[in-house]
């Protein structure tokens, strides 16, 4: 892992790019704090694809959980819904 100050990265950009292309990320710092990183384009593409896949999986799980919860709620209310007419007809009570 390499770190270069912004001014040094500017002066040694070709070298920094070459280091990144070999698979070594190059962190660019400003006042000692990391502000950017140079990585190989293929590595970046793989990171983005992995992040997108993780988001897709999370959305799929959330949709599945939401659907399952809605189905469970709907099923339980269907099983336990009893209206006064069905009680009266089963007991033989007349409505007034």
C-alpha positions as CSV (number, residue, x, y, z in Angstrom):
1,X,0.0,0.0,0.0
2,X,1.4,3.4,-1.0
3,X,0.4,6.8,0.1
4,X,1.2,10.1,-1.7
5,X,0.4,13.6,-0.8
6,X,-1.7,15.4,-3.4
7,X,1.2,17.5,-4.5
8,X,3.5,14.4,-4.8
9,X,0.8,12.5,-6.6
10,X,0.5,15.4,-9.1
11,X,4.2,15.3,-9.7
12,X,4.4,11.5,-9.9
13,X,1.0,10.7,-11.5
14,X,2.4,8.3,-14.2
15,X,4.3,6.4,-11.5
16,X,1.2,6.3,-9.2
17,X,-1.0,5.0,-12.1
18,X,1.6,2.3,-12.8
19,X,1.6,1.2,-9.2
20,X,-2.2,1.1,-9.2
21,X,-2.2,-1.0,-12.4
22,X,0.0,-3.6,-10.8
23,X,-2.7,-4.2,-8.2
24,X,-1.4,-1.9,-5.4
25,X,-3.8,0.8,-4.4
26,X,-2.3,4.2,-4.0
27,X,-3.9,6.4,-1.4
28,X,-3.7,10.2,-2.0
29,X,-3.6,12.3,1.2
30,X,-4.2,15.9,2.0
31,X,-2.8,17.1,5.3
32,X,-2.1,13.5,6.4
33,X,-5.7,12.3,5.8
34,X,-6.7,10.0,3.0
35,X,-8.9,11.8,0.5
36,X,-8.7,9.5,-2.6
37,X,-7.4,6.2,-3.9
38,X,-6.0,5.1,-7.2
39,X,-6.9,1.6,-8.2
40,X,-6.6,-0.5,-11.3
41,X,-9.7,-0.2,-13.5
42,X,-10.4,-3.9,-13.4
43,X,-10.3,-3.9,-9.6
44,X,-12.6,-0.9,-9.5
45,X,-15.1,-2.6,-11.9
46,X,-15.0,-5.7,-9.7
47,X,-15.7,-3.7,-6.6
48,X,-18.6,-1.8,-8.2
49,X,-20.1,-5.1,-9.6
50,X,-19.8,-6.7,-6.2
51,X,-21.4,-3.7,-4.5
52,X,-24.3,-3.7,-7.0
53,X,-24.8,-7.5,-6.5
54,X,-24.9,-7.0,-2.7
55,X,-27.5,-4.3,-3.1
56,X,-29.6,-6.4,-5.4
57,X,-29.4,-9.3,-2.9
58,X,-30.4,-7.1,-0.1
59,X,-33.4,-5.7,-2.0
60,X,-34.5,-9.2,-3.0
61,X,-34.3,-10.3,0.7
62,X,-36.2,-7.2,1.8
63,X,-38.9,-7.7,-0.9
64,X,-39.2,-11.4,0.1
65,X,-39.5,-10.6,3.8
66,X,-42.0,-7.9,3.1
67,X,-44.1,-10.3,0.9
68,X,-43.9,-13.1,3.5
69,X,-45.0,-10.7,6.3
70,X,-47.9,-9.4,4.2
71,X,-49.0,-13.0,3.4
72,X,-48.7,-14.1,7.0
73,X,-50.8,-11.1,8.1
74,X,-53.4,-11.7,5.4
75,X,-53.7,-15.4,6.2
76,X,-54.1,-14.9,9.9
77,X,-56.8,-12.2,9.4
78,X,-58.6,-14.5,6.9
79,X,-58.6,-17.4,9.4
80,X,-59.9,-15.4,12.3
81,X,-62.4,-13.1,10.7
82,X,-65.9,-13.9,12.0
83,X,-68.8,-11.6,11.4
84,X,-72.0,-11.4,13.5
85,X,-74.1,-13.0,10.8
86,X,-72.1,-16.2,10.7
87,X,-72.4,-16.4,14.5
88,X,-76.1,-15.8,14.4
89,X,-76.7,-18.4,11.7
90,X,-74.7,-21.0,13.4
91,X,-76.4,-20.5,16.8
92,X,-79.9,-20.1,15.3
93,X,-80.3,-16.7,16.8
94,X,-82.5,-14.2,15.0
95,X,-81.4,-10.7,14.2
96,X,-83.7,-7.9,15.3
